[in-house]
């Protein structure tokens, strides 16, 4: 009785697209070391101060978009609200031609490129075993709306207040971040079951 042994294929006999196929199904890359990521974020903040003369932020870009959108359908309303009118200005410059708008677009593009390179781009709704998709999306929307309202009251979001204001040692920014973490820990108890 003859026996045969299985030998690996020689490199020349390997299917030409095997490497591409294996790469498509390769596991996601490991997350970056959080300490190195923090140092990188600090250097980005420093570069923003040096190159642009101002720090980072995000909520201002959303405000500019909302003011511009409202101005298209209700310009009188926008002009009558000081907060919104500030983003429209005198009409000599487009409201979306602002530093924060381009910064947020760059953040989105950079995150997408990073996710693609790390093989982490996936359309899904992350949720716990007890939470439905509708509940998860509803809680995410409620949390985002609460954060947006808080950013308006606190005159900045976690990017503008915590990163930029914290780096400038603003007492209000440090108080803001303590309240953000304290509020998050206090609220987490009420929604913890959705992740268990």
Secondary structure, DSSP 8 states (H G I E B T S, - for coil): ----------GGGS-TTHHHHHHHT--------HHHHHHHHHHHHHHHHHHHSS---SHHHHHHHHHHHHHHH-HHHHHH-HHHHHHHTTSSS-TT-SHHHHHHHHHHHHHHHHHHHTT---------TT--HHHHHHHHHHHHHHHHHHHHHTTS-IIIIIIIIHHTT-HHHHHHHHHHHHHHHHHHHHHGGGG-
